Amino acid sequence: MTITEIRSLDDPRVLAGLWALLEDSVNGGASVGFHPPLGAPANAAYWAGVAEQVKSGATVLLAAGNDDGELVGTVQLALCPKQNGPHRAEVQKLLVHSAHRRRGLGRRLLAAAEERARALGRTLLVLDTLEGREAVPLYLGAGWIEVGRIPGYTVEADGSRHATVVFYKPL
Ligand SMILES: CC(C)(COP(=O)(O)OP(=O)(O)OC[C@H]1O[C@@H](n2cnc3c(N)ncnc32)[C@H](O)[C@@H]1OP(=O)(O)O)[C@@H](O)C(=O)NCCC(=O)NCCS
């Protein structure tokens, strides 16, 4: 598995791989901003936005590919554009395809995002993730510090509300 930085989403194969990763996670029940089932228009609109951010340099997009060139995981680093935040970034959309989980890829993608952040002089990272989900032990195991939880942060399709856990990591 190779992790590389995606600098353009113009390649239809790359775009299709990213679409598939988001669809797999959302439809598998992950709380990553969308309700299942994830429709093609919402998926396309999301990645069109990411393409713009990548193009402008506001977002660093990493993806893990297997030997066949198939994308099996991804993560983003949103670089804070504020004058008081040139040292900050937010880790977003850490997704590993459900067929490739529990083999250390999520941990590797997170480490790659941290390494890229460090290289860009971003020495303070933040993120949040749904309470009780599998990502929480991943972040704790990678040395992230839990700030606390925000109750009722997300609302699911059935109307239920869920807390998010906020983390940070100084690099
Ligand atoms: C969260 C996610 C990225 C983890 O990817 P992964 O490749 O399976 O993670 P890893 O194999 O690197 O696991 C690293 C650690 O995370 C924890 N972890 C991962 N999956 C877990 C699970 N299902 N249950 C409990 N702990 C889990 C474990 O501590 C694990 O270490 P271990 O295998 O040595 O016990 C993946 O489950 C995923 O894509 N989920 C859907 C999207 C999502 O929720 N993303 C997070 C948004 S913030």
The ligand as an ORCA input file, in Angstrom:
! r2SCAN-3c Opt
* xyz 0 1
  C     -11.688      4.827     11.593
  C     -10.982      4.112     10.433
  C     -10.349      5.161      9.518
  C      -9.905      3.185     10.990
  O      -9.202      2.619      9.896
  P      -8.420      1.212     10.041
  O      -7.507      1.101      8.898
  O      -9.388      0.120     10.261
  O      -7.626      1.486     11.398
  P      -6.296      0.715     11.896
  O      -6.317     -0.693     11.401
  O      -5.118      1.551     11.575
  O      -6.531      0.714     13.459
  C      -5.785      1.519     14.339
  C      -6.400      1.446     15.709
  O      -7.690      2.058     15.719
  C      -8.557      1.323     16.609
  N      -9.627      0.716     15.830
  C      -9.768      0.696     14.479
  N     -10.915      0.070     14.148
  C     -11.505     -0.309     15.298
  C     -12.715     -0.977     15.601
  N     -13.547     -1.395     14.639
  N     -13.020     -1.179     16.885
  C     -12.207     -0.766     17.868
  N     -11.009     -0.119     17.658
  C     -10.693      0.104     16.379
  C      -7.710      0.269     17.262
  O      -7.140      0.861     18.412
  C      -6.655      0.034     16.212
  O      -5.455     -0.492     16.712
  P      -5.294     -2.107     16.811
  O      -5.750     -2.682     15.498
  O      -3.845     -2.272     17.059
  O      -6.183     -2.539     17.929
  C     -12.003      3.231      9.637
  O     -12.682      2.393     10.534
  C     -13.008      4.026      8.837
  O     -12.743      4.440      7.714
  N     -14.216      4.259      9.433
  C     -15.267      4.981      8.736
  C     -14.934      6.443      8.569
  C     -14.673      7.120      9.889
  O     -15.412      6.984     10.835
  N     -13.587      7.901      9.915
  C     -13.201      8.694     11.041
  C     -13.787     10.034     10.877
  S     -13.143     11.142     12.077
*
